[in-house]
Each structure stands twice: as structure tokens, then as C-alpha cells.
Amino acid sequence: MNPLFLSGLGISLNVDRARLIIKDGHLAPDTTPSLHEIQPRRAPFDSIVIDSQSGHLSIGAMKWLMRHGIPLFILDYNGSILSSVLPKEPVTGHLKKAQLEAYQNPQRRAYIAKKIVEAKLERTRDLVKWLSLRYEIEDKDRKQLDAEINRLGEANDLKGVLFVEGRTADVYWRIFQRLAPKKYGFLSRMHESHQMNSTDQVNTLLNYGYAFLESRCRAAINTVGLEPSIGFLHEITQPKYPLVYDLQEPF
């Protein structure tokens, strides 16, 4: 993952003599924005993420990015992905057909969802172990986390997998909340219904971090040719992308 992040006022992307000309935005009145001149097939980044309220993007620049397989993502004011422009995906009708058939098979879907959550819980355990070497984490919290993670082996259907994933997440975010400095006002990770209305700095930064991860997962799905609207762990809900959120889980 090596995105080029553009922010501030007055960014621009144009093409001049086959070179992509990128000007970053002004972050303050007395700053000088950085300028990039990219030769064809020599881009030092694999995607572009724009967080700006003003600027311009030429059609030539968009075509240059798509020809070079570089996706473009535009963030909204709250850190969520507002829009994306992705390179042409491969024609993979057989792959999407198999994806749909797996989704419609309850046993197959549960198996894939369980593997996704299994990877997520292992990363959760690893992260808490890493944190425990640097911060004071109560033994009861670590033991409860391990107990919840170990429940996954007993889950035989999607409902059971989601139950374990949810309980483990509750313990993890409780540990996280206790480690976050109180001055930042972090009480919990926001729920789905209002997670984009962040009122504290920690959740705002998490939103931006998740947006970058989402952009990487969207690009990967587009490259392979899978259908982002059909997931296995997350339900099909418009206008969301369940498979994108599935792939975010292990990270």
C-alpha cells in the first residue's frame, strides 16, 4: 500500500506532454505546495487519495491514471470515501458466478466468513499482545479476550461466527478505550448507525485510517474482478460494499 495523499486548498491534476502533473494543496497561507511530474509507467505510488474542498482534475489526468492502473479515491469531510474512479476490471463472469453461488450456499458462506473472522481475531490477539508490552492491560481483560476468541472453534454457522466476532470486538474496544488518553474524549468505537459523525479525535483518525484501508481493498477487488456488492460476513445492503468490508476485517 503506497498511496499519494493530496489535501489542502487548490490541488490539481493535469497531463502535459504525456506526464502527469500533480500539485498538492495549500495547507496554510505561507506554504508552498509540492509539485510532482510523473513520467509514464514510473509512478512511485499505487493509488491517489484526495482530501480537499477545492481544486480541479482534468479528463486527461483521469485517463492517464486509468491507463496506468492507478485508482483514484475522494474523501468526504468526515474521512469516508465519497467517490472512486477505478481502472477497467478484467472480464471474469465465471468468477462472479462462483462468488454468487458461494454466497447462496449457507455452509460455504459460513465457512468463508469464519475464515475471515479467524484472521481478524488472530490479528486482534497479536495487537493486544503488542500493546501489553508497552501499556498496562488488566489480566481479566486479556483472559476475557482469549476466551471470546476461543469460542470461534465452536461456531458452526454464520450467526455463531457473528456472535463471536461481536463479543470479541466489544472486549477489544474496551481495552483500547482504557489505553487512549482521556483528554481525547474517546469512549468507544462508534456504531454503524452514526460512525461517520465523529465527535472526538480518536474516532476521526480511525475513520481516516479505515478509509485508506477501504481504498486498498476496493482496488484489490477491482484488480481481481470480484463483485464488491456480494460479501460473506457482511450482509448485502445498498449502497454499501459488503465484500470490501469483509476484506478489511483481517487488517
Protein Blocks (a to p, Z undefined) as FASTA:
>chain_A
ZZdddedehiacddeehiacdddddfbfkbccddddddehiacbfbdcdddfbdcddfkl
mmmmmmnopacddddfkopafbdcdddddddfklmmmmmmmmmmmklmmmmmmmmmmmmm
mmmmmmmmmmmmmmccdfklmmmmmmmmmmmmmpcbfklmmmmmmmmmmmmmmmmmmmpc
fklopabdcdfklmmmccbfklmmmmmmmmmmmmmmmmmmmmnopafkbcfklccddfbd
fklmmmmmmZZ
